[in-house]
């Protein structure tokens, strides 16, 4: 195997290349999804221009319902909100009601939350999550896009501008399969975070027939409040810093994901 311990870090070149690639992919996706939104009834929900406005409410049909069906225990408090999502693509604003119960146990704060879409009168019309899973699209699209533009002699826009190229350890140009493997490994902490978010959404907003069933599920604890455990997210953050920054600080010619995938980054 070729010795790569003498290869330079190219830290700033790699950092700026990543920033350029992120901006470029965001712009392309924004244009693509805007075109789809104009041509179809789909609301993909992926855009940096969508806005959410939430107001606390003290009265209303769903407020009365959750107060009656989910009484608070000593030390708990509840926050009821009506939120509106304004879409940049011209689709009608979505309204949803969210009730969140907060409790403390020592230094740990636990939250349980239920959300549902509402009609103009504030009545539940659909049991749904307040978190849009479509926001996880970058965790899938980014690795695949970067892999496509790193394979078979191609370069991403950022690497082209910063005069960098991905090669295999024996200085071949990576195939598409090799590039995908490398990019999936690169984004492993973010993919792990995306999976955690999916689990949190599914546990906190179980697929049930109606809003009453969802409230009862949260009240009785049959949907575990995984999202109330911040150490999960802290652990992923620490893992990400170790995965991306530690090998650059203790440099041995490759990042961890390059070493596992049998690749290296060259200046051309």
Beta strands, then each sheet from edge to edge (+ up, - down):
strand 1: 51-56
strand 2: 77-86
strand 3: 94-105
strand 4: 108-118
strand 5: 124-127
strand 6: 164-168
strand 7: 263-267
sheet 1: 1+ 2- 3+ 4- 5+
sheet 2: 6+ 7-
end
